[in-house]
Amino acid sequence: MCERMVKDCRFDVLVVGGGPAGIAAAVRASHHGVRVGLLDDNPSFGGQIWRGPSESGSKSEVAQWKGLLESATIVRINGVRVFDRPEAGVLLAEERDGVRELRYHKLILATGARERFLPFPGWTLPNVMGAGGLQAMVKSGLPIRGKRVVVAGTGPLLLAVAAHLKKQGAEILVVCEQASKGRLARFVAGLATHPGKLGQGLQLLRELGGTPISTDAWVMTARGGQQLASVKIWRRGKIEELECDYLACGFHLVPNTELAALLGCEMPGDFVKVDEFQQTSVDGVYCAGEPTGIGGVEQALVEGQIAGLAAIDETKRARRLFGQRRRAKAFAGVLERTFRLRPELRSLAIDTTFICRCEDVVFSRLKQHESWRSAKLHTRCGMGPCQGRVCGPATEFLFGWKMDSVRPPVFPARVESLASMNIQVQPERRDNTGGAA
């Protein structure tokens, strides 16, 4: 039964992740008769940032890259998620009706990033959502008109989310940015060398005209019974309580590096280490976009192009993009310095605050341990459906812990998909010319 459900696909270049970096990599690699595959776990390409109508970049840029993707000779696979790497050059990916065995000569990881959540009392209440999560739900049809919304956390995403929600008819009560006024002022001043980004920021502020935007501000508590009713915020040195229907809260982004870790890629700190051509420490494996450093669309696009060109040995063309990447990475450094989390946020959680919401592990239980491994063994923290994707970054910020291992499946998978992990992967057949059959 399992053998029948495993579908075999072969590629010269396989790109995992269909956001801006993945699209750019696949487009640039699709030349000279190279067989390129692009896969993503969403039903359509574009990733979180280009999902639906985009406010995160010019619509012409989105249309340009999606047009290039449509016209290129690329095998596009949607609704699949890689969960195992049984051997070098082979990935297993789960889809709705089975498992795909994906064979590749070169692999490009463009797995993007997710929102960072920090626990505070009430953060698990219904209608308390990630900022990007609420935006995605509204884009998918969630009615927001007339709803009172507090947007809080840190990073450029907050203004984009608030502007989108307001455009859809929401009442934005306040945008709370934890970064200090001084840091934001220096950030804005630095945008003078990035006129495109400055223009985007000014456009968002125009769309938010009249909406209170506070720096040095953050959510302390969310309150409610069956769902969110109000939030307490720290603003201008005072505690205020606001009645609201939704809280959109996110503390910048965390790179999705689980697959890179499973492949054995070197990762000093939180990001995947790459060389000048975006190649990782694993031969034939490249990485582009947020897993190499949180830098936004511009960095993702240029890194994706370099990786795609390098994967087909077009190194001269790739080198022409190095200057553009250097400018993009400089901006990424500014982002990191501006929106670095302030230490006061470590004091938000109280003893009864859930840290691992999958396994109902509260703060007081975790304080008894000195490492991620110890906490995991004794409390099951990180062993639920999210596999530490939410509580892992939270405990890293709260305690300085690092997740010390990644094992397959890297994402939750069906029992029949897990059974396929035990199937003997057949050696690749070759014809009498030495090529893959």
PLY file of the C-alpha trace (Angstrom):
ply
format ascii 1.0
element vertex 437
property float x
property float y
property float z
element edge 436
property int vertex1
property int vertex2
end_header
0.00 0.00 0.00
2.74 2.46 1.00
4.81 1.60 -2.07
1.89 2.45 -4.34
1.33 5.84 -2.71
4.95 7.03 -3.07
5.35 9.16 -6.22
8.84 9.54 -7.65
10.01 12.89 -9.14
13.49 13.77 -10.44
15.01 17.23 -10.89
18.32 18.78 -11.81
17.46 21.70 -9.48
14.79 21.45 -6.81
13.63 24.60 -4.99
11.81 24.18 -1.67
9.70 27.23 -0.83
7.57 29.29 -3.20
7.95 32.79 -1.77
9.94 35.60 -3.44
13.32 33.88 -2.92
12.08 30.53 -4.22
10.36 32.04 -7.24
13.48 34.04 -8.17
15.71 30.98 -7.74
13.50 28.74 -9.86
13.12 31.33 -12.64
16.87 31.96 -12.91
17.69 28.23 -12.81
15.22 27.33 -15.56
17.61 27.64 -18.52
19.66 25.42 -20.84
17.28 22.47 -20.61
17.67 22.11 -16.86
14.73 20.35 -15.20
13.64 22.60 -12.32
11.05 21.84 -9.66
9.45 24.40 -7.34
7.35 23.22 -4.43
5.46 24.90 -1.61
3.04 23.77 1.08
0.51 26.51 0.23
-2.13 26.15 -2.51
-0.53 29.02 -4.47
2.93 30.54 -4.81
3.99 33.87 -3.36
4.66 32.92 0.27
3.36 34.95 3.18
4.53 38.26 1.77
3.00 37.92 -1.71
-0.16 36.10 -0.59
-3.12 37.72 -2.34
-2.98 41.48 -3.09
0.39 42.71 -1.84
1.10 45.83 0.16
4.66 44.74 0.88
6.10 45.65 -2.50
5.03 47.28 -5.72
2.27 45.40 -7.49
4.30 45.62 -10.71
7.17 43.75 -9.02
4.83 41.00 -7.82
3.23 40.73 -11.28
6.64 40.68 -12.97
7.99 37.75 -10.97
4.76 35.79 -11.05
4.65 36.37 -14.81
8.21 35.08 -15.17
7.26 32.02 -13.13
4.25 31.31 -15.31
6.23 31.62 -18.56
9.25 29.56 -17.41
9.57 25.81 -17.90
9.29 24.84 -14.25
7.50 21.89 -12.64
5.31 23.63 -10.06
4.04 21.54 -7.15
1.66 23.05 -4.60
0.25 21.69 -1.36
3.24 19.51 -0.46
5.44 19.64 2.63
8.88 18.07 2.98
9.12 16.02 6.17
12.12 13.72 5.73
15.45 13.28 3.97
16.07 9.51 3.83
19.40 9.83 2.00
21.55 12.33 0.12
19.75 13.68 -2.93
16.31 12.50 -1.83
13.48 14.23 0.05
10.09 12.88 1.07
7.16 15.29 0.87
3.60 14.75 2.04
0.65 15.82 -0.10
-3.10 15.34 0.18
-3.27 11.86 -1.32
0.16 10.41 -0.71
3.91 10.99 -0.52
6.28 12.27 -3.19
9.85 11.03 -3.39
11.82 13.99 -4.72
15.26 13.30 -6.20
17.57 16.17 -7.04
21.11 16.99 -8.16
21.08 20.53 -6.69
18.79 21.76 -3.94
17.85 25.36 -3.09
16.24 26.02 0.29
13.99 29.08 0.28
11.85 28.16 3.27
11.15 31.71 4.47
10.29 32.74 8.00
7.44 32.76 10.48
6.27 35.19 13.14
7.85 35.18 16.56
5.42 34.95 19.48
6.28 35.94 23.04
4.08 34.62 25.84
2.13 36.97 28.09
-0.97 36.34 30.25
-3.90 35.68 27.94
-1.92 35.18 24.72
-3.73 31.86 24.07
-7.22 33.42 24.12
-9.33 33.12 20.95
-8.96 36.23 18.74
-5.39 36.83 19.94
-3.49 36.17 16.72
-0.19 36.73 15.02
-0.14 39.99 13.09
0.61 38.27 9.81
-1.78 35.47 10.72
-4.72 37.84 11.12
-3.80 39.59 7.88
-3.73 36.23 6.05
-7.12 35.25 7.48
-8.64 38.57 6.40
-7.21 38.07 2.90
-8.88 34.65 2.93
-12.29 36.08 3.82
-12.45 36.67 7.59
-14.87 39.61 8.12
-13.07 42.47 9.90
-15.21 45.50 9.06
-16.18 47.39 12.20
-14.01 45.24 14.47
-11.78 46.94 17.04
-8.18 45.81 16.62
-4.99 46.41 18.61
-1.79 45.77 16.63
1.31 45.19 18.76
4.81 43.75 18.74
7.74 44.90 16.64
8.97 45.22 13.07
7.85 46.73 9.76
5.11 44.11 9.43
3.01 45.92 12.06
2.34 48.98 9.89
1.62 46.85 6.81
-0.87 44.73 8.75
-2.53 47.73 10.37
-2.88 49.49 7.00
-4.39 46.42 5.36
-6.88 45.85 8.19
-7.90 49.49 8.18
-8.42 49.35 4.42
-10.77 46.39 5.00
-12.85 48.42 7.44
-11.30 47.56 10.82
-10.99 50.17 13.55
-7.32 50.21 14.54
-7.25 51.40 18.14
-3.46 51.67 18.38
-0.24 50.29 16.91
2.18 49.44 19.74
5.84 49.19 18.69
8.21 47.95 21.41
11.26 49.64 19.86
12.24 52.98 21.34
11.51 56.32 19.74
15.24 56.93 19.29
15.78 53.66 17.42
12.82 54.35 15.15
14.05 57.88 14.44
17.48 56.55 13.40
15.80 53.87 11.28
13.66 56.41 9.44
16.66 58.69 8.89
18.58 55.78 7.41
15.82 55.15 4.88
17.06 58.19 2.96
19.54 55.82 1.26
16.70 53.40 0.44
14.18 55.66 -1.33
11.96 52.77 -2.37
11.51 51.58 1.19
11.05 55.15 2.41
8.27 55.59 -0.13
6.58 52.39 1.04
6.77 53.54 4.67
5.32 56.96 3.89
2.50 55.33 1.91
1.63 53.12 4.89
1.59 56.14 7.21
-0.75 57.95 4.83
-3.07 54.95 4.80
-2.99 54.91 8.61
-3.73 58.64 8.91
-5.26 59.33 12.30
-4.29 55.94 13.78
-2.33 56.25 17.05
1.19 54.79 16.65
3.16 54.47 19.88
6.80 53.56 20.38
8.11 52.12 23.67
4.73 50.35 23.92
3.72 46.72 24.29
0.89 44.42 25.41
1.06 43.27 29.03
-2.10 41.17 29.37
-5.03 39.97 27.27
-8.33 39.41 29.08
-11.56 37.65 28.26
-13.75 34.61 28.87
-14.59 32.57 25.79
-12.65 35.03 23.64
-10.64 38.24 23.82
-12.45 41.20 25.46
-9.67 43.67 26.31
-5.92 44.17 26.48
-3.69 45.98 28.92
-0.87 47.86 27.26
2.17 49.74 28.52
2.30 53.08 26.72
4.06 56.35 27.55
5.10 54.93 30.92
1.51 54.13 31.92
-0.75 51.09 31.88
-3.93 51.43 29.81
-6.77 48.96 29.21
-8.52 48.90 25.83
-11.65 46.95 24.94
-11.13 45.23 21.58
-12.25 42.38 19.34
-8.86 41.28 18.02
-5.23 41.54 19.07
-2.73 41.17 16.21
0.61 40.57 17.91
3.97 39.55 16.45
7.58 40.15 17.46
9.34 40.25 14.08
10.33 37.01 12.33
12.06 33.68 12.96
13.78 31.87 10.05
12.48 28.45 9.02
15.71 26.44 9.26
14.41 23.00 10.24
15.03 21.43 6.85
18.50 22.99 6.61
19.31 21.54 10.03
18.03 18.10 8.99
20.32 18.22 5.96
23.28 19.02 8.18
23.86 22.60 7.03
26.14 24.63 9.29
24.19 27.22 11.28
26.18 29.57 13.50
23.53 31.34 15.57
20.01 31.34 14.17
20.79 31.46 10.44
22.14 29.17 7.74
25.76 29.85 6.79
26.30 30.35 3.04
29.21 31.34 0.79
29.24 34.10 -1.83
27.13 31.96 -4.19
24.56 31.09 -1.47
25.91 27.53 -1.13
25.66 26.00 2.32
28.26 23.82 4.01
26.57 20.82 2.33
27.77 20.30 -1.24
25.05 21.01 -3.80
22.67 22.59 -1.28
21.99 26.34 -1.53
19.93 28.63 0.68
18.31 31.99 -0.02
16.01 34.47 1.70
15.09 34.71 5.36
16.88 31.52 6.54
20.20 33.31 5.80
19.12 36.51 7.60
15.86 38.43 7.98
16.06 41.09 5.26
12.74 41.40 3.44
11.72 41.07 -0.20
14.71 42.81 -1.80
17.24 40.54 -0.10
15.14 37.45 -0.77
14.87 38.22 -4.48
18.56 38.90 -5.06
19.72 35.91 -2.99
17.26 33.67 -4.81
18.59 34.81 -8.18
22.21 34.23 -7.12
21.39 30.76 -5.82
19.45 29.83 -8.96
22.24 30.98 -11.26
24.97 29.34 -9.17
23.06 26.04 -9.18
23.35 25.92 -13.00
26.98 27.14 -12.94
26.17 30.64 -14.24
28.59 32.16 -11.75
29.51 35.18 -13.92
25.87 36.28 -14.07
25.51 35.62 -10.36
28.48 37.88 -9.56
26.76 40.83 -11.22
24.18 40.71 -8.42
26.67 40.83 -5.55
26.49 44.63 -5.17
22.70 44.55 -5.00
22.88 41.84 -2.35
25.43 43.83 -0.35
23.04 46.80 -0.19
20.14 44.56 0.77
22.12 42.90 3.57
23.16 46.29 4.94
19.47 47.13 5.29
18.90 43.77 6.99
21.48 44.75 9.61
19.61 47.99 10.25
16.39 46.01 10.71
18.03 43.72 13.27
19.44 46.58 15.31
16.24 48.63 15.21
13.80 45.92 16.21
15.94 43.96 18.66
13.70 42.79 21.51
14.01 44.80 24.71
14.74 42.95 27.99
11.53 44.20 29.64
9.58 41.74 27.50
11.12 38.83 29.44
9.08 39.85 32.48
5.66 39.64 30.80
5.07 35.94 31.50
3.96 34.97 35.03
4.14 31.53 36.64
0.76 30.43 35.23
1.40 31.67 31.68
1.48 28.91 29.08
4.80 28.83 27.22
4.26 25.59 25.28
0.59 25.74 24.37
0.65 22.39 22.56
1.54 20.52 25.75
0.12 23.04 28.30
3.51 23.72 29.89
3.50 26.83 32.08
6.35 29.22 32.89
6.84 27.98 36.48
7.63 24.44 35.26
10.24 25.64 32.79
12.03 27.82 35.34
13.17 24.63 37.08
15.37 23.63 34.12
18.64 24.85 32.67
18.42 23.69 29.06
15.99 23.00 26.24
16.80 19.29 26.40
16.11 19.05 30.13
12.83 20.95 29.80
11.79 18.80 26.85
12.51 15.52 28.65
10.73 16.49 31.86
7.82 18.63 30.65
7.30 17.64 26.96
7.87 21.27 26.00
8.32 21.35 22.23
6.95 17.83 21.68
3.47 18.85 20.50
2.15 19.38 16.97
4.21 22.56 16.34
7.42 20.70 17.29
8.85 23.73 19.06
8.23 26.18 16.22
6.39 28.51 18.63
7.78 27.72 22.08
11.36 27.18 20.82
12.00 30.83 19.87
10.10 31.94 22.97
12.30 29.90 25.33
15.39 31.05 23.47
14.45 34.65 24.27
13.30 33.94 27.84
16.07 31.55 28.93
18.73 31.61 26.22
18.04 27.97 25.30
18.81 26.49 21.89
16.92 23.60 20.29
19.71 21.03 20.12
18.44 18.56 17.53
16.16 18.15 14.53
14.86 14.71 13.59
12.38 13.56 10.97
9.58 14.17 10.53
10.42 17.88 10.65
6.70 18.67 10.45
3.64 16.77 11.70
2.73 14.06 9.18
0.04 11.40 8.70
0.65 7.85 9.93
0.74 6.50 6.36
3.35 9.14 5.48
5.47 8.12 8.45
5.16 4.49 7.32
6.64 5.51 3.97
9.81 6.59 5.81
10.55 2.90 6.35
10.32 2.01 2.66
13.68 1.15 1.17
14.51 4.00 -1.21
15.31 2.33 -4.53
18.67 3.19 -6.15
18.29 5.49 -9.11
18.12 3.50 -12.36
20.50 4.56 -15.12
20.37 3.94 -18.81
23.32 2.60 -20.76
24.59 6.14 -21.46
25.02 6.81 -17.76
22.06 9.21 -17.51
19.16 8.93 -15.13
16.38 6.76 -16.54
0 1
1 2
2 3
3 4
4 5
5 6
6 7
7 8
8 9
9 10
10 11
11 12
12 13
13 14
14 15
15 16
16 17
17 18
18 19
19 20
20 21
21 22
22 23
23 24
24 25
25 26
26 27
27 28
28 29
29 30
30 31
31 32
32 33
33 34
34 35
35 36
36 37
37 38
38 39
39 40
40 41
41 42
42 43
43 44
44 45
45 46
46 47
47 48
48 49
49 50
50 51
51 52
52 53
53 54
54 55
55 56
56 57
57 58
58 59
59 60
60 61
61 62
62 63
63 64
64 65
65 66
66 67
67 68
68 69
69 70
70 71
71 72
72 73
73 74
74 75
75 76
76 77
77 78
78 79
79 80
80 81
81 82
82 83
83 84
84 85
85 86
86 87
87 88
88 89
89 90
90 91
91 92
92 93
93 94
94 95
95 96
96 97
97 98
98 99
99 100
100 101
101 102
102 103
103 104
104 105
105 106
106 107
107 108
108 109
109 110
110 111
111 112
112 113
113 114
114 115
115 116
116 117
117 118
118 119
119 120
120 121
121 122
122 123
123 124
124 125
125 126
126 127
127 128
128 129
129 130
130 131
131 132
132 133
133 134
134 135
135 136
136 137
137 138
138 139
139 140
140 141
141 142
142 143
143 144
144 145
145 146
146 147
147 148
148 149
149 150
150 151
151 152
152 153
153 154
154 155
155 156
156 157
157 158
158 159
159 160
160 161
161 162
162 163
163 164
164 165
165 166
166 167
167 168
168 169
169 170
170 171
171 172
172 173
173 174
174 175
175 176
176 177
177 178
178 179
179 180
180 181
181 182
182 183
183 184
184 185
185 186
186 187
187 188
188 189
189 190
190 191
191 192
192 193
193 194
194 195
195 196
196 197
197 198
198 199
199 200
200 201
201 202
202 203
203 204
204 205
205 206
206 207
207 208
208 209
209 210
210 211
211 212
212 213
213 214
214 215
215 216
216 217
217 218
218 219
219 220
220 221
221 222
222 223
223 224
224 225
225 226
226 227
227 228
228 229
229 230
230 231
231 232
232 233
233 234
234 235
235 236
236 237
237 238
238 239
239 240
240 241
241 242
242 243
243 244
244 245
245 246
246 247
247 248
248 249
249 250
250 251
251 252
252 253
253 254
254 255
255 256
256 257
257 258
258 259
259 260
260 261
261 262
262 263
263 264
264 265
265 266
266 267
267 268
268 269
269 270
270 271
271 272
272 273
273 274
274 275
275 276
276 277
277 278
278 279
279 280
280 281
281 282
282 283
283 284
284 285
285 286
286 287
287 288
288 289
289 290
290 291
291 292
292 293
293 294
294 295
295 296
296 297
297 298
298 299
299 300
300 301
301 302
302 303
303 304
304 305
305 306
306 307
307 308
308 309
309 310
310 311
311 312
312 313
313 314
314 315
315 316
316 317
317 318
318 319
319 320
320 321
321 322
322 323
323 324
324 325
325 326
326 327
327 328
328 329
329 330
330 331
331 332
332 333
333 334
334 335
335 336
336 337
337 338
338 339
339 340
340 341
341 342
342 343
343 344
344 345
345 346
346 347
347 348
348 349
349 350
350 351
351 352
352 353
353 354
354 355
355 356
356 357
357 358
358 359
359 360
360 361
361 362
362 363
363 364
364 365
365 366
366 367
367 368
368 369
369 370
370 371
371 372
372 373
373 374
374 375
375 376
376 377
377 378
378 379
379 380
380 381
381 382
382 383
383 384
384 385
385 386
386 387
387 388
388 389
389 390
390 391
391 392
392 393
393 394
394 395
395 396
396 397
397 398
398 399
399 400
400 401
401 402
402 403
403 404
404 405
405 406
406 407
407 408
408 409
409 410
410 411
411 412
412 413
413 414
414 415
415 416
416 417
417 418
418 419
419 420
420 421
421 422
422 423
423 424
424 425
425 426
426 427
427 428
428 429
429 430
430 431
431 432
432 433
433 434
434 435
435 436
